[in-house]
């Protein structure tokens, strides 16, 4: 949390609430950017384009993120859906990186 950000329970109006949510969303986007960088770096360790998808890893990621969400009091299905979209995007980005690394674009 930004040091200048007002905690939700201390917000005095809707503008402060929205500013807090916007700040968190900026952090989320920055973290997704970092995650995608790791995904792209992973392409260097894959032996084939087919190995990029790694369905068993995808299933494990979705399962654990659902569990983490539920343990945090969130709707596991909603969070799993968000991650399903994120992982699909990441697989696409990793595949592009793998093709570029192997001059097959």
Secondary structure as UniProt FT lines:
FT   TURN            3..4
FT   HELIX           8..10
FT   HELIX           14..42
FT   HELIX           43..45
FT   HELIX           49..52
FT   HELIX           55..71
FT   TURN            72..73
FT   HELIX           76..101
FT   TURN            102..103
//
